[in-house]
């Protein structure tokens, strides 16, 4: 029987822990039992839990200690509130020993920080919640960070982007073990898609970039004229600079190139229109400055990893 140990570190995100347990237990139901031995392992009798918004009002009672987890075939590492602190030595030792004996390791959300601290992710692809990708990349430059992915994995080391992506990854692991039919059956039990369209990019809340005072009026002008053809020359003219000087100051002040900023701004405006209106996609494409719907769909898909139609179905507030 395949042993799955779900680690309950202090401040564990309860929803992620429960998701992992539920998926593998549901797989047992689907196959009639005997596929997985699933348990929660941690220190002591009770472990404080956390929700997405902070500490929760209940605790988790681990069934097993770390010795039980040391014999697991899959070790699941949910996020916990102290994920930015150095992990305890016994957790690092557990993960390193698990990988050495060929066990599978799966981090959920910010649990990737714990796994990355072992060095196991160096040179391997990984993902974590989009909000923490910048900090993760700064701390672990040797990891091949894939911020757009819902989940990734290589050489038995997997990571999921966020809470609902934990479900995606656990279903994927069941599919690897038991086949596509069992994974689909588990998804039906949980009333969830066996695979979601797109990647994490569609969920990212892109903050408005920095607006240096000397460029603020130009950025505002561009946002008010998105439907028009706007060239680098037009932007530089609005800023009363040469194109070369404008490009240099724009990159220094905003952190990207003028045309990439313009493309991102058009896509962000399109997302707002998809969420809040019933306008046809072709009309939205025109209104945000794309001369053809096919070009709009290409860039929208490249930046969000989904289609305009699917994005509207997922996020529309105009219902």
CORLIN-V866343 format. One record per pair of residues at least 4 apart in sequence whose ideal C-beta (glycine too) atoms are under 8 Angstrom apart, sorted by the first residue. I is the first residue (numbers start at 0). J is the second residue. D is the distance in whole Angstrom. If there is no record, write none. Layout:
I J D
I J D
This chain:
0 33 6
0 34 7
0 35 7
0 36 5
1 34 7
1 35 5
1 36 7
1 72 5
1 73 7
1 176 6
2 35 8
2 36 5
2 38 8
2 70 6
2 71 5
2 72 5
2 73 7
3 19 7
3 23 5
3 35 5
3 36 7
3 37 5
3 38 7
3 71 6
3 72 7
3 73 5
3 75 7
4 38 6
4 39 8
4 40 5
4 63 7
4 67 7
4 68 4
4 71 4
4 73 7
4 74 5
4 75 7
5 16 6
5 19 5
5 20 6
5 37 7
5 38 7
5 39 5
5 40 7
5 75 4
5 77 7
6 11 8
6 39 8
6 40 6
6 41 7
6 68 7
6 74 7
6 75 7
6 76 5
6 77 7
6 90 7
6 93 8
7 11 5
7 16 6
7 39 5
7 40 7
7 41 4
7 46 5
7 48 8
7 59 5
7 61 5
7 77 8
8 41 7
8 46 7
8 77 8
8 79 4
8 81 7
8 86 8
8 87 8
8 90 7
8 113 8
9 42 7
9 46 6
9 47 6
9 79 6
9 80 8
9 81 7
10 46 8
10 47 6
10 48 7
10 49 5
10 54 7
10 79 4
10 80 3
10 81 6
11 15 8
11 16 5
11 41 8
11 46 6
11 47 8
11 48 6
11 49 7
11 59 6
11 77 5
11 78 7
11 79 5
12 16 7
12 48 7
12 49 5
12 50 7
12 51 7
12 77 5
12 78 5
12 79 7
12 80 8
12 107 8
12 108 7
12 162 7
13 17 6
13 48 4
13 49 7
13 50 7
13 55 6
13 57 7
13 59 6
14 18 6
14 50 7
14 51 7
14 162 5
15 19 7
15 77 4
15 78 6
15 107 5
15 108 6
15 110 7
15 162 6
15 165 5
16 20 7
16 39 7
16 48 8
16 59 7
16 77 5
17 21 6
18 22 6
18 107 8
18 162 7
18 165 5
18 166 5
18 169 7
19 23 7
19 75 5
19 77 7
19 105 8
19 107 7
19 165 6
19 169 5
20 24 6
20 37 6
20 39 7
21 25 6
21 189 7
22 26 7
22 166 7
22 169 4
22 170 6
22 173 6
22 185 6
22 189 7
23 27 7
23 34 8
23 35 4
23 37 5
23 169 7
23 173 7
24 28 7
24 35 7
24 37 6
25 29 6
25 185 5
25 188 5
25 189 6
26 30 6
26 34 5
26 35 6
26 173 5
26 176 8
26 177 6
26 181 6
26 182 8
26 185 5
27 31 8
27 32 5
27 33 7
27 34 5
27 35 6
27 37 8
28 32 8
28 188 7
29 177 8
29 181 5
29 184 4
29 185 5
29 188 7
30 34 5
30 177 6
30 181 6
34 176 7
34 177 6
38 62 5
38 63 5
38 67 7
38 68 8
39 59 7
39 60 8
39 61 5
39 62 5
39 63 7
40 61 6
40 62 7
40 63 4
40 64 6
40 65 6
40 67 6
40 68 4
40 71 8
41 46 5
41 59 7
41 61 4
41 64 8
41 65 8
42 46 7
42 61 8
42 64 8
42 65 7
43 61 8
44 60 6
44 61 8
45 58 4
45 59 7
45 60 6
46 58 6
46 59 5
46 60 8
46 61 6
47 54 7
47 58 5
47 59 8
48 54 8
48 55 5
48 57 6
48 58 6
48 59 5
49 53 6
49 54 6
49 55 6
49 79 7
49 80 5
50 54 8
50 55 4
51 162 7
53 80 8
54 80 7
63 67 3
63 68 7
64 68 8
65 69 6
65 89 6
65 93 6
66 70 8
67 71 8
68 74 6
68 93 6
69 93 6
69 96 7
69 97 7
71 97 7
71 102 6
72 102 5
72 103 7
73 102 6
73 103 4
73 104 8
73 105 7
73 172 7
74 93 7
74 94 7
74 97 5
74 102 6
74 103 7
74 104 5
74 105 7
75 105 5
75 106 8
75 107 7
75 169 8
76 94 7
76 104 7
76 105 7
76 106 4
76 107 7
76 110 4
76 113 5
76 114 6
77 107 5
77 108 7
77 110 5
77 165 7
78 82 6
78 107 6
78 108 4
78 109 4
78 110 5
78 128 8
79 109 8
79 110 7
79 113 8
82 109 4
82 110 7
82 112 5
82 113 6
83 112 7
83 134 8
85 116 7
86 90 5
86 91 5
86 113 5
86 116 5
86 117 8
87 91 7
88 92 6
89 93 6
90 94 7
90 113 7
91 95 6
91 116 6
91 117 5
92 96 6
93 97 6
94 98 6
94 104 6
94 113 8
94 114 6
94 117 5
94 119 7
95 99 6
95 117 5
95 119 7
96 100 6
97 102 4
97 104 6
98 102 7
98 104 6
98 117 8
98 119 6
98 155 7
98 156 7
101 155 7
102 155 7
103 155 5
103 156 8
103 157 7
103 172 7
104 114 6
104 119 7
104 155 7
104 156 5
104 157 7
105 152 8
105 157 4
105 158 7
105 159 7
105 168 6
105 169 7
105 172 6
106 110 4
106 111 4
106 113 7
106 114 5
106 125 8
106 127 8
106 157 7
106 158 5
106 159 7
107 158 8
107 159 5
107 162 8
107 164 8
107 165 4
107 168 7
108 127 6
108 128 5
108 159 7
108 160 7
108 161 5
108 162 6
108 164 7
108 165 7
109 127 6
109 128 6
109 131 6
110 114 7
110 158 8
111 115 6
111 120 7
111 125 6
111 126 7
111 127 4
111 135 7
111 158 5
112 116 7
112 127 7
112 131 8
112 135 7
112 138 7
113 117 8
114 119 6
114 120 6
114 125 8
114 156 7
114 158 7
115 119 8
115 120 5
115 125 7
115 135 7
115 138 7
115 139 4
115 142 6
119 123 7
119 156 5
120 125 5
120 139 7
120 141 8
120 142 4
120 156 6
120 158 8
121 139 8
121 141 4
121 142 6
122 141 6
122 142 8
122 143 7
123 142 7
123 143 6
123 153 5
123 154 6
123 156 6
124 142 8
124 143 4
124 144 8
124 145 5
124 148 8
124 151 4
124 152 7
124 153 6
125 135 8
125 142 5
125 143 7
125 144 6
125 145 7
125 151 6
125 156 8
125 158 5
126 132 8
126 144 7
126 145 5
126 146 6
126 148 5
126 149 8
126 150 7
126 151 5
126 158 5
126 159 7
126 160 5
126 164 8
126 199 7
127 131 5
127 132 6
127 135 5
127 144 8
127 146 8
127 158 7
127 160 7
128 132 7
128 160 6
128 161 5
129 146 6
129 160 7
129 161 7
129 199 5
129 200 8
129 202 7
129 203 5
131 135 6
132 136 6
132 144 6
132 146 4
133 137 6
134 138 6
135 139 6
135 142 7
135 144 6
136 140 7
136 142 8
136 144 5
139 144 8
145 151 5
146 199 7
146 200 8
147 198 5
147 199 6
147 200 5
147 304 6
148 160 7
148 198 5
148 199 6
149 159 7
149 160 5
149 164 4
149 167 5
149 168 8
149 195 7
149 198 6
149 199 6
150 157 6
150 158 7
150 159 4
150 160 7
150 164 6
150 167 6
150 168 4
150 171 6
151 157 7
151 158 6
152 156 6
152 157 3
152 158 7
152 168 8
152 171 8
157 168 6
157 171 8
157 172 7
158 168 8
159 164 4
159 165 5
159 167 7
159 168 4
160 164 4
160 199 5
161 165 7
161 199 7
161 202 8
163 167 7
164 168 6
164 199 7
165 169 6
166 170 6
166 189 7
166 191 6
167 171 6
167 194 7
167 195 6
168 172 7
169 173 7
170 174 6
170 182 5
170 185 6
170 186 6
170 191 7
170 193 6
170 194 8
171 175 7
171 182 7
172 176 6
173 177 5
173 181 6
173 182 5
173 185 6
174 178 7
174 179 6
174 181 7
174 182 4
174 193 8
177 181 4
177 182 7
178 182 7
179 183 6
179 193 8
180 184 6
181 185 6
182 186 6
182 193 6
183 187 7
183 193 5
184 188 7
185 189 6
186 191 5
186 192 6
186 193 4
196 305 5
196 306 8
196 309 5
197 201 5
197 303 7
197 304 4
197 305 3
197 306 8
197 309 7
197 310 8
198 304 4
198 305 8
199 203 7
199 304 8
200 302 6
200 303 5
200 304 5
200 305 8
201 303 4
201 304 6
201 305 5
201 310 6
201 313 7
201 314 8
205 263 7
205 267 6
208 253 5
208 254 6
208 255 7
208 260 7
209 252 6
209 253 6
209 254 7
210 214 7
210 215 5
210 218 6
210 252 8
210 253 8
211 215 7
211 248 7
211 252 3
211 253 7
213 238 7
213 248 7
213 252 8
214 218 6
214 238 6
214 248 7
214 249 6
214 252 6
214 253 7
215 219 6
216 220 6
216 237 7
216 238 8
217 221 6
217 234 6
217 237 4
217 238 4
218 222 6
218 253 8
218 260 8
219 223 6
220 224 6
220 237 5
221 225 7
221 229 6
221 234 6
221 237 8
221 261 6
221 264 7
222 264 6
222 268 8
224 229 6
225 229 8
225 264 7
225 265 6
225 268 6
225 286 7
225 287 5
225 288 5
226 285 7
226 286 5
226 287 7
226 288 6
227 288 7
228 288 7
228 290 8
229 233 5
229 234 7
229 261 6
229 288 7
230 234 7
231 235 6
231 242 6
231 245 7
231 246 7
231 257 6
231 258 6
232 236 6
232 242 6
233 237 7
234 238 7
234 245 6
234 249 8
234 257 5
234 261 8
235 240 5
235 241 6
235 242 4
235 244 8
235 245 4
235 246 8
238 245 5
240 244 4
240 245 4
240 248 7
241 245 7
242 246 6
243 247 7
244 248 6
245 249 6
245 257 7
246 250 6
246 256 7
246 257 6
247 251 6
248 252 6
249 253 5
249 255 8
249 256 7
249 257 5
249 260 7
250 254 7
250 255 7
250 256 6
253 260 6
255 259 5
255 260 5
255 263 8
256 260 7
257 261 6
258 262 6
259 263 6
260 264 6
261 265 6
261 288 8
262 266 6
262 298 6
262 302 8
263 267 6
263 302 7
264 268 6
265 269 6
265 287 4
265 288 5
265 289 7
265 298 8
266 270 6
266 287 8
266 298 6
266 299 6
266 302 5
266 303 7
267 271 7
268 272 7
268 287 5
269 273 6
269 283 5
269 284 7
269 287 5
269 295 7
269 299 6
269 307 7
270 274 6
270 303 8
270 310 7
270 314 8
271 275 6
272 276 5
272 278 6
272 283 5
272 286 7
272 287 7
273 280 8
273 283 7
273 307 6
273 310 5
273 311 4
273 314 7
273 315 7
274 311 7
274 314 5
274 315 6
274 316 6
274 317 7
275 315 8
275 316 6
275 317 6
276 283 8
276 317 6
277 317 6
278 282 5
278 283 5
278 286 7
279 283 7
280 284 6
280 292 6
280 295 7
280 296 8
280 307 5
280 308 7
281 285 7
281 292 4
282 286 6
283 287 6
283 295 8
283 307 7
284 289 4
284 291 7
284 292 5
284 294 8
284 295 4
284 296 8
285 289 7
285 290 8
287 295 7
289 294 5
289 295 4
289 298 7
290 294 7
291 295 7
292 296 6
293 297 6
294 298 7
295 299 6
295 307 7
296 300 6
296 306 7
296 307 6
297 301 6
298 302 6
299 303 6
299 305 8
299 306 7
299 307 5
299 310 8
300 304 7
300 305 7
300 306 6
303 310 6
305 309 5
305 310 5
305 313 8
306 310 7
307 311 6
308 312 7
309 313 6
310 314 6
311 315 5
